[in-house]
Amino acid sequence: MHRFFLPPDAIREGVVWFSDDQARQIRRVLRLKSGDEVWVLDGQGACYRVALEHLGKRETRGRVLERLTAEGEPRGDVILCQAMAKGERFEWVLQKGVELGVTHFQPMITRRTVRRSVSETAFQRWRRIIREAAEQSGRGKLPHLAEPVSFKEAVLARRGLALLPSVAASRPLSACLSNATWPVTIFVGPEGGFAPEEIAFARAQGVEPVGLGPRILRTETAAVVILALVMNALGELDRPTPRA
């Protein structure tokens, strides 16, 4: 079934009220009809099975049939501090990061970052990508997207086990994941990689530079690879697929 994130106040007394954009998607894109069922998530961990009742031009609403606990969330926080990249690379990382279980996205500006700012239009597009990926992948909550900060600020705000993939690192990632626990913060550099002084600063703050093998990975590839390996080490890939 199709999934939609709605604010908690859109679910009142067993009735669900869809936004105008969602109503257009339901009617014109998905071509759903009265009586069809969808999943609605409140972004706080609850999932509702909803039967559509009224699909009008002024309002679209449904009736709650069942309330469940959403099961698509990881068991702890994974924070991805990703250097902003050119073109669609950053958007691809957002989408795949949501699918893999990232709970917090922290865009970063590093010494070698080419993209130094983001417009409000682009930032809202990033939010939309996250929401659509969360709906598609069965997430129970919307991952948080923070405003861009400097690399230094991101490092100082790290939480838990902190990892930084680097071609200059001598320690393999597997050596850091044998006893990994939540939360985990991951730092991924820009197209040109982190500057040596950035790696030195991160290391001094307790961030562990790690290697991802003998081949040089693009920034978006490195993000997906380390996320998948971290999630596997934490047992997330062994969990069953949720019902909703």
C-alpha positions, 0 to 999 in steps of 0.5 A: 500500500502507498504510504503518506507522512502527515503531522499528528494534528492531521489525525483527529478522532479517527479521521485523517486529513490529507494535504492539498499536495497529497490529495492531488497525488492520491487523485491524479497520480495514484488514481486511488478511489474511495474505499482504497486503503493507504498507510499514514504515518505521524512521524512520531512512530505510529502507523495507521491503516486508513480507508479513503472516504472522500476524495474531493477538490477541496478536501481529501480525508480517510478513516482510521481502521487500525493503529500500529507501531511503525517498525521501519526505524533503526534501533538507534541514531545514525548521523551522516555528516556529508560534505555538500556535493555538486549536482544530484550527488548530494540528493542521491546520498539523501535518498539512499541514506534514508533507505539505509536508516540514517536518522540525522543528516548534517550537510557540511562545508569543508575546505575542499567543498565546491558547493558552499551554500544552499538556497531555500528552494534547494533545501526544501527539495532536499526535505521532499526527497527525504520524505518521499524516500521515507515513504517508499522505504517503510520508515516510521519517522522522518529523518532530521535534516539540519542546516549546513555547518562547517566541518569543525562544527560538525566534528565538535557536535559528534555523538557516539562512535565517530568514523571518517572514511579516508584513503589516507587511513591505515586502520580498516573499518572492520577493526572499528565495528567489532564492538560497535554500539549506538549512536554512530556519527559518520563523516564523508568528505567532498569530491576532493576528499578531506584536507590533511589538517581536517583529518588531523583535527577530527582525529584529535577530537576522537573521530576515527579515520578508516579505510574502505579498501584499495580503490578510491570511491566517489563521495556518494559511493563512500557514503552508501558503502560505510552506511551499509557496513555500519548497519550490518555491524549493528544488526540492522540488516538481520531484522525482518521486513516490517508489515507496514 
